[in-house]
Amino acid sequence: MKVRVRYFASIREALGAGETLDLAAGTTLAELREHLILRGGRHAEALGRTRALRAALDQRMVEETLPLEQDCEVAFFPPVTGG
């Protein structure tokens, strides 16, 4: 299945705006993140498990256990604070 991945803020600076990936049906958000981390290099650094990240699926904040669907959009970004 095709999934669009978008990166924001410091992650975008490290990896670019995003990419489209072909993943197995039923892949979860956690599995997608792990797949990207296993690329090593900048992906491992920007998306590593020691980094606090937020994720959205089709512009909704979700848990990493949620399975992805064909043509969905996943966004990764660092937590933000306002004031």
C-alpha positions as CSV (number, residue, x, y, z in Angstrom):
1,M,0.0,0.0,0.0
2,K,1.2,3.5,-0.7
3,V,1.6,5.9,2.3
4,R,2.7,9.5,2.2
5,V,5.1,10.5,4.9
6,R,5.6,14.2,5.8
7,Y,8.2,15.7,8.1
8,F,8.0,19.0,10.0
9,A,10.3,21.4,11.9
10,S,13.7,19.9,12.8
11,I,12.8,16.6,11.2
12,R,12.1,18.3,7.9
13,E,15.5,20.1,8.2
14,A,17.2,16.7,8.5
15,L,15.2,14.6,6.1
16,G,13.4,16.9,3.7
17,A,9.7,17.6,3.2
18,G,8.6,13.9,2.9
19,E,8.4,10.9,0.7
20,T,6.0,8.2,-0.5
21,L,6.6,4.6,0.7
22,D,5.2,1.3,-0.4
23,L,4.4,-0.8,2.7
24,A,2.7,-4.1,3.5
25,A,-1.0,-3.9,4.3
26,G,-1.7,-3.7,8.0
27,T,1.6,-1.9,8.8
28,T,1.2,0.1,12.0
29,L,2.5,3.6,12.6
30,A,5.1,2.1,15.0
31,E,6.3,-0.3,12.3
32,L,6.6,2.5,9.8
33,R,8.7,4.5,12.3
34,E,10.9,1.5,12.9
35,H,11.3,0.9,9.2
36,L,12.5,4.5,8.8
37,I,14.9,4.2,11.7
38,L,16.4,1.1,10.3
39,R,17.6,3.1,7.3
40,G,20.2,4.4,9.6
41,G,22.0,7.7,9.2
42,R,19.8,10.8,9.3
43,H,16.6,8.8,9.6
44,A,17.8,7.0,12.7
45,E,19.0,10.2,14.2
46,A,15.8,12.2,13.4
47,L,13.3,9.5,14.2
48,G,15.1,7.5,16.9
49,R,13.2,6.1,19.8
50,T,15.1,8.3,22.2
51,R,13.6,11.4,20.6
52,A,10.2,12.6,21.7
53,L,8.1,12.8,18.6
54,R,4.4,13.3,17.8
55,A,2.7,11.6,14.9
56,A,-0.5,12.4,13.0
57,L,-2.5,10.1,10.6
58,D,-4.5,12.0,8.1
59,Q,-4.1,15.2,10.2
60,R,-5.3,13.5,13.5
61,M,-3.1,12.8,16.5
62,V,-3.0,9.0,16.9
63,E,-1.2,6.3,18.9
64,E,1.5,4.3,17.2
65,T,-0.4,1.1,17.4
66,L,-2.9,2.2,14.8
67,P,-2.7,0.4,11.4
68,L,-2.1,2.5,8.3
69,E,-4.4,2.5,5.3
70,Q,-3.8,2.8,1.5
71,D,-3.1,6.5,0.5
72,C,-3.0,7.8,4.0
73,E,-0.8,10.6,5.1
74,V,1.5,10.3,8.2
75,A,3.2,13.3,9.7
76,F,6.1,13.3,12.1
77,F,7.0,16.3,14.1
78,P,8.6,17.3,17.4
79,P,6.4,18.2,20.3
80,V,5.6,21.9,20.4
81,T,4.9,24.4,23.2
82,G,3.2,27.7,23.0
83,G,3.1,30.7,25.2
